[in-house]
Amino acid sequence: MASASLLKSSPTVIDKSEFVKGQSLRQTSVSVVRCHPTNASSLTVRAASPYADELVKTAKTVASPGRGILAMDESNATCGKRLASIGLENTEANRQAYRTLLVTAPGLGQYISGAILFEETLYQSTVDGRKIVDVLVEQNIVPGIKVDKGLVPLAGSNDESWCQGLDGLASRTAAYYQQGARFAKWRTVVSIPNGPSALAVKEAAWGLARYAAISQDSGLVPIVEPEILLDGEHGIDRTFEVAQKVWAEVFFYLAENNVMFEGILLKPSMVTPGAECKDRATPQQVADYTLSLLQRRIPPAVPGIMFLSGGQSEVEATLNLNAMNQAPNPWHVSFSYARALQNTCLKTWGGQPENVKAAQDALLTRAKANSLAQLGKYTGEGESDEAKQGMFVKGYVY
């Protein structure tokens, strides 16, 4: 057996002047273990992002106790579908009216720490002329921005998708930062009924990692979201198996791309059976499987795990989150819900100005329920039948 030779040097304090982005450290300042004699090589250190401290602060602000994320980043087309469900035309004025309703709900910042916006909304004003970004900041809510360009077919796969949007991302994220955004979101998906193929998993992980690195360089905390779709008849064990594979790949490529884990947030799916599986899982089972997955795959350096609801009912998503917070976790375990926060609110509004207050109250009710769930104190008492209705849509797109 070949013996290892250990090259040692005395401890050296490296002066800041000795390293610059793209340059190498002197060999004498590093201890190296080699199994075979080789020529001495240098160790290259990537300089920290100038936004490093701000990224950590932003991530911790979003991942603050009793608060979570309001995902209101539906594309104009998807927002149009939501408006159509209450009989409204898909116009900018109607989208503006609905988004104004959401961000101006009194006291929303008590339960919501961040809001993901669509590009139109980031540059939009409320109906009374105030910048939506400013309204959020006044509520102590961090503005975020959806930066991906949507899903397209993945050539060579089993009818799977990949997420586009890396082209031009650096310039877009820089502009979004100037507009007031402080975190970003990129959603890609993995389909269990379609495999998932190794190609699709690798593509999802690599795309997320490149997006995360680019976002951090622009000062935006990246939300890393490889959604494992609810579509399918598979059981919870199959979901767990696929989720382990996906998250292992994601963190491998995040590390390869020098992404700072303290400056990211995750948006995973909960580990549940497929939506068409006959065997349903209790909140405790969902919590046990999901926390086991996190413990095996997610470094404790990550500040926040902001779960998506993925078509669960409003109450189901809240019950599952509550079950995961019955004991301390290494991370802030919270929510980043869209439909599971907005569904009852939207239907209550119905596009009628006289219903705005009632709709905002419905939003605050859901936000408060999830705030309690983040603290492990949600009971489920007094929930309406509407809030218990499932919202799964097969093949759902944003």
Salt bridges, closest charged atoms under 4 A:
GLU18 OE2 - ARG26 NH2 3.47
GLU54 OE2 - ARG182 NE 3.20
ASP73 OD2 - LYS185 NZ 2.71
GLU74 OE2 - ARG82 NH1 2.71
GLU120 OE2 - ARG95 NH2 2.81
GLU120 OE1 - ARG99 NH1 2.55
ASP128 OD2 - ARG130 NE 3.51
GLU138 OE1 - ARG130 NH1 3.81
ASP148 OD1 - LYS146 NZ 2.92
ASP217 OD1 - ARG46 NH2 3.24
GLU225 OE1 - LYS185 NZ 3.83
GLU227 OE1 - ARG187 NE 2.67
GLU241 OE1 - ARG238 NH1 3.07
GLU276 OE2 - LYS394 NZ 3.66
ASP361 OD2 - LYS357 NZ 2.98
GLU383 OE1 - ARG366 NH1 2.87
GLU386 OE2 - LYS347 NZ 2.94
